[in-house]
Amino acid sequence: MWVQCPGDGPGQAELILSVAGAKKKAACPGLGLFYTILSAFLFSVASLLLKKIEDVHSVEVSAFRCVFQMAFVLPGLIYYKTGFLGPKGKRIFLFFRGFLGSTAMVLLYYALQVMPLADATVITFTCPVFTSLLAWIFLKEKYSLWDVLFTLFAVTGVILIARPPFLFGSRVTGIEGSYSDHLKGTIAAIASTLSAASTIVILRKVGKSVHYFLSIWYYAVIGLIGCVIALFVLNEWRLPHCGRDRVFLILIGFLGLGGQIFLTKALQIEKAGPVSIMRTMDVVFAFILQVLFLNHIPTWWTVGGALCVVASSSGTALRKWRHSVKKAKEREI
């Protein structure tokens, strides 16, 4: 899982779906699902490398990510002649998309640095559930009893991962560092997920009137400005160590870009429902990489929380898929 801001991961899948047009039929059966699994693997390796970076603040890593994103998006803006500001009536929405998206990125980077990889990954997969809730509140979209059930499942999963002392006692095992850091990481991951969900709701409000590249451009520019200001305020700016840390930062950028490309390709040639469900491979890869490279065995509480969240996000994706298929058939009639 490339860190799950609305630039990637579950949020990224919904972002692409909100602006994508008609999908092409896959030339090779299962190719779209293979692209999805490959995307999940690249995102997960990028998150692992983030855990391996030492003595670099999460805000600084976010700034590097924004620079890399800008370098990727700029040629696209020039090629498609979108401009750099967007339509006048949409700029306020683009600003909040950029602000909330970059906030989600920084918060998730922090969560990944202070809590187990699998725990942070699982929490990010509550994004589709919270997106449905926020869309119901702000966009008046339908919110059924099934959605309520999926939300309860997601909240239960987060509680099993956070394991608050008033429910689980003062001795909490299977965490990295102190429980205080674990709790801060959990709060940061939840706040990141809510920010990502808010971004997706904004993008649904904007619709297809704004090019996808312009949306990412706002996210990168506002994120970079915010990160630079925060680094000077926190006095945390420092050059990464020569060698491994710099290589990891570059690899994170390329792996995240590769993950985005393969996820986009998957959504172009495969139906959204199967892709959304297959995206849960992020969680599987996070558990495997955590055990193999971080020597951290997940607790049964984490596994239980992961099952709750995966069931919740998969259920939400299936319901959306069935609803969209039903609408498409009604149009044909």
C-alpha positions, 0 to 999 in steps of 0.5 A, spaced: 500 500 500 503 506 497 501 510 503 493 511 503 492 518 502 487 520 496 492 520 491 493 512 492 490 506 495 482 505 497 481 513 496 485 513 490 481 507 487 474 511 489 478 517 486 479 514 479 472 511 479 469 518 480 472 521 474 473 515 470 469 514 463 466 508 460 471 502 462 473 497 456 472 490 456 479 486 458 482 483 452 485 478 457 481 475 462 483 476 469 488 481 467 485 487 470 485 483 477 492 482 476 494 489 475 490 490 481 494 485 485 500 488 482 498 495 484 497 493 491 504 489 492 507 496 489 503 500 494 505 495 500 513 495 498 513 503 498 509 503 505 515 498 508 520 502 505 517 508 509 517 504 515 525 503 514 527 510 513 530 513 519 530 520 522 526 523 517 520 527 519 513 524 516 512 532 514 519 532 510 517 525 507 510 528 505 514 534 502 519 529 497 512 526 495 509 532 493 515 534 489 515 527 485 508 528 484 508 535 481 514 533 476 509 527 474 503 531 473 506 537 470 507 534 463 500 532 463 497 539 465 501 542 459 499 536 454 492 537 456 492 544 456 488 544 463 491 550 465 494 551 473 488 554 476 482 550 473 475 553 472 473 559 476 467 556 480 471 550 482 477 553 485 475 553 492 473 545 491 480 544 488 483 548 494 480 544 499 481 537 495 488 539 496 488 541 503 485 535 505 488 530 501 495 533 503 493 533 510 491 525 509 498 524 507 502 527 512 497 524 518 498 517 514 505 518 514 506 519 521 501 513 523 506 508 519 512 511 522 509 510 529 505 504 529 505 497 526 504 497 518 498 492 518 495 496 523 495 503 519 494 499 513 487 496 516 485 503 518 486 506 511 481 501 509 475 504 512 475 510 507 470 507 503 465 506 509 466 513 511 466 516 504 459 513 504 457 516 511 459 523 508 456 522 502 450 521 505 451 527 510 453 532 504 451 530 498 444 527 500 446 520 497 442 514 499 445 511 506 441 504 507 441 499 513 447 495 510 451 501 510 450 502 517 452 495 519 458 496 514 460 502 518 459 498 525 463 493 522 469 498 520 468 502 527 469 495 531 475 493 527 478 500 529 477 499 536 480 492 536 486 495 533 487 501 537 485 497 544 483 502 548 485 501 556 478 502 558 476 496 554 482 492 554 486 493 560 492 497 561 497 491 559 496 492 551 501 487 547 503 487 540 504 494 539 511 498 537 513 503 542 509 506 547 501 505 548 501 513 547 505 513 540 500 507 538 494 511 540 497 517 537 498 513 530 491 510 531 488 517 531 492 520 526 490 514 521 483 515 523 484 523 521 487 521 515 482 516 513 476 522 514 480 527 510 481 522 504 473 520 505 472 528 505 476 529 499 473 524 495 466 527 497 469 533 494 471 530 488 464 527 487 461 534 488 466 537 482 464 531 478 468 530 471 468 538 470 475 538 472 481 534 469 484 528 474 491 531 473 489 538 475 486 535 481 493 532 483 496 538 481 492 542 487 494 536 492 501 536 490 502 544 490 498 545 496 501 539 500 508 542 498 507 549 501 504 546 507 509 541 508 515 547 508 511 551 512 510 546 517 517 544 517 520 551 519 515 551 524 517 545 527 524 546 525 525 539 523 528 540 516 534 536 515 537 532 509 536 525 509 542 521 510 547 519 504 545 512 501 539 508 504 534 513 506 535 517 499 534 511 495 528 509 499 525 516 498 526 515 490 524 508 490 517 510 494 516 515 489 517 510 483 513 505 487 507 509 488 507 512 481 507 505 479 502 503 483 497 508 481 498 506 473 497 499 474 490 501 479 488 506 473 489 500 468 485 495 472 479 500 473 480 501 465 479 494 463 475 491 469 469 492 473 469 496 479 466 491 484 472 486 483 477 491 483 475 494 489 475 487 493 481 485 490 484 491 493 484 488 500 490 484 498 494 491 500 492 488 507 494 481 506 501 484 503 502 488 509 501 483 514 506 478 510 511 484 509 511 486 517 512 479 519 518 478 514 522 484 514 520 488 520 520 481 525 513 484 528 508 478 529 501 481 528 496 479 534 489 476 534 486 482 535 489 486 529 487 480 525 480 480 528 480 488 526 483 486 519 477 481 518 472 486 520 474 492 516 476 488 510 468 485 510 466 492 511 470 495 505 468 489 501 461 489 503 461 497 501 464 495 494 459 490 492 453 494 494 456 500 490 457 495 484 451 492 484 447 499 485 451 501 479 450 495 475 442 495 476 442 503 474 446 501 467 441 496 466 435 500 467 438 505 462 438 500 457 431 499 458 
